[in-house]
Amino acid sequence: MGSVLQLRRFQVTPPDIEKFRERKDIRQLTRLLKYPDFTVQWKAAEALGTLGTEAVDYLLNALLENDIPGKLGAIEALAGIKDLRAVAPLIYLLKYDTNSEIQWASAIALGEIGDPAAINPLRDALMNPDKYIRFGSAVALRQLGWEPDTPENKTWQLIALQEWGGIIPLGKEATGPLSRVVTDPDPDVRYHAIETLERLHVAIPQNVCGSMLRDMDGKNRWKAIIAAKKCRVPVPYLPWALSKRTRMRTSPEAAATLNFLFLGLGYNYLGKWWGILIFQIYMTTLLMFTLFPVKIIWTYISLIFLQIPGIPIPIPVSVIFAIHAWDIARKMPDL
């Protein structure tokens, strides 16, 4: 923590970094990987990458620290140096680090270094739940000259690269990987997986259709309805299958309560972009009426016009806005 504070007080410019590089001040450049300014971070990483194997030991030590920007900078520098000593630590980070950016950067660096020892870990990473890690691994494997040896591995590669059209000729062999990706954390990936399954000239397993129909995203659920004919699911079954999904519908009661107590937040809760503008106007007005002596005068006016003292909106008006938010929520589609 102390070193980070010192770095904040120490103003660094690109010419300073060039001086450190010329002096081969590896220790100082490694410290700058934690600098708050992103430009300084990547310039320092770039400078370290030009210093060759002399910097490797420092950079490998930086990988052991918990500072994410510092580790990312060290990974970038190691990718530039291409020293084989970095391969094993980078494979470990790809497999076990809890930060997705670190895993993604490690995959890219392994491709840049070019050691075939990274092929198997990168191939396994094609099935990672994070699409960025999958993409980085697929790009790295291409750099290493890896070619998928089975249609299933080819499907995983194309999924990782988001090259959905290339999956269609693989036919039935692509069904397994696509069936797993229909539950991907990213809704856009799920959509393309469902669409690709629908375009394949094969039957879709019914349990996969069940997962598709339970998707939390409305656009994906509709796409699953279109694809359901490939599952041989009877049409009368579809409403029942949809009913098994996790409900994401907004609550009319919650929208009404928010609008009654904090005008505008009820609309914002319903996804209306202008709700936050109404709320800001409401809070500004509220602040004005809490200033002395306006506060004292307004307290007496509030009692006459059925207002809560200190709140600038009459209760009948708040009720109207609450009912309006409730009605909007009630009419919003649930499917």
Protein Blocks (a to p, Z undefined) as FASTA:
>chain_A
ZZmmmmmmmccdfklmmmmmmnopaklmmmmmmpfblklmmmmmmmmmmnojmlmmmmmm
mmmpmbfklmmmmmmmmmmnopaklmmmmmmmmmmocbfklmmmmmmmmmmnopaklmmm
mmmmmmgfblklmmmmmmmmmmnopacfbfklmmmmmmmnopaklmmmnmmmlmmmmmmm
mmgfblklmmmmmmmmmmpccdcdfklmmmmmmpcbfklmmmmmmmmmmnopafklmmmm
mmmpccfbdcfklmmmmmmmmghjlmmmnopaklmmmmmmmmmmmmmmmpcfklmmmmmm
mmmnopaehiabdfklmmmmmmmmmmmmmmpcfZZ
